[in-house]
Amino acid sequence: MLTPGEKALCEGAARLELCDRARLEAFGEDRVRLLHALATMPIADLDPGEGTQTFFLSPQGRIQAFCRLYVMEDRVLLETDPRRRAALQSYLDGYVIMDDVTLEDRTAATAAIAVEGPGARETIARALDGLAPPAEPHAHAADGPWRVFASSLSGQDGGWIMTEAERKAELLERLDRAGASPASASDLLRVRVSNRIPSFDEDYFDTNIPHETQQLQWVSFNKGCYVGQEIVERVRSLGQVNKLLVPLEVEGAAELTNAEVLFDGRPTGTLTSVVESLEGGARRGFAILRRVAVEAGTDLLVDGRTARILPWP
């Protein structure tokens, strides 16, 4: 059975508070050049009003952060999980040497609310007097005190809105009048996992390289040098990783008492972000498994129950 928040995410328009998610802004003439030299995606190719998602890596190719990044006329906004707030600022600061780049933490000074679900865009437009997320993924537009971004955490259609912190109550009131229903973090988790959207620090970690996450759509192999690029390219061209992140479904709706994944009777990984499937009758989550288990795709057990690997969306 769906909660009201899950129902809104799947069938209508749900609002999600994102105020604790980190929002850092980069200013200065060298901001785009610096971020382009660090990110796995080609930031220099983006015009104001465009954006992307990207990894930031260590020199050893390990993931340090996964961000939603947006280019504006006079700044670049980086938005990420609150657990990466200090680490991301420290990482970026470490590469600002002779560059004209200033980083400003705008998390407390701004408010951020997402609206996601099939009716999200129309709901945002009603709430903001016609302003809606652009059609292009990760594009953004502004009007008066509101800036809207075409991006989603749940995998549903929609976007998120940023404004000054003192306008948060007004924004929530506008969204409620427009028909957005509140959804919780647990509602978001269940829909995100059902849509097979993994999350950094929950399903993969700073011990992983991008190839292990199977999220290589956020890695460019054509942009040239960036931090960690040598390792990324070497793995792609010369070798293969020994473990892979996969979405998993476990038979039976009962709670799992042990999330260890067994392959051929032996431990091969641990299930993360465990939820009941939206359809019921099964549990879903993610696991980083040994490659041999992923390639076999059978003989997987979790808590004595059969598990199967799901395709990526």
Sequence and secondary structure as in RCSB ss.txt:
>XXXX:A:sequence
MLTPGEKALCEGAARLELCDRARLEAFGEDRVRLLHALATMPIADLDPGEGTQTFFLSPQGRIQAFCRLYVMEDR
VLLETDPRRRAALQSYLDGYVIMDDVTLEDRTAATAAIAVEGPGARETIARALDGLAPPAEPHAHAADGPWRVFA
SSLSGQDGGWIMTEAERKAELLERLDRAGASPASASDLLRVRVSNRIPSFDEDYFDTNIPHETQQLQWVSFNKGC
YVGQEIVERVRSLGQVNKLLVPLEVEGAAELTNAEVLFDGRPTGTLTSVVESLEGGARRGFAILRRVAVEAGTDL
LVDGRTARILPWP
>XXXX:A:secstr
   HHHHHHHHS EEEE TTSEEEEEESTTHHHHHHHHBSS GGG  TT EEEEEEE TTS EEEEEEEEE SS 
EEEEE GGGHHHHHHHHHTT SSS  EEEE TTTEEEEEEESTTHHHHHHHHTTT    SSTT EEEETTEEEE 
  SSSSSEEEEEEEGGGHHHHHHHHHHHT EE  HHHHHHHHHHTT   BTTTB TT  HHHHT GGG  SSS  
 TTHHHHHHHHHH   SEEEEEEEEESSS  S  EEEETTEEEEEEEEEEE TTSSEEEEEEEEEHHHHHH  SE
EETTEEEEE    
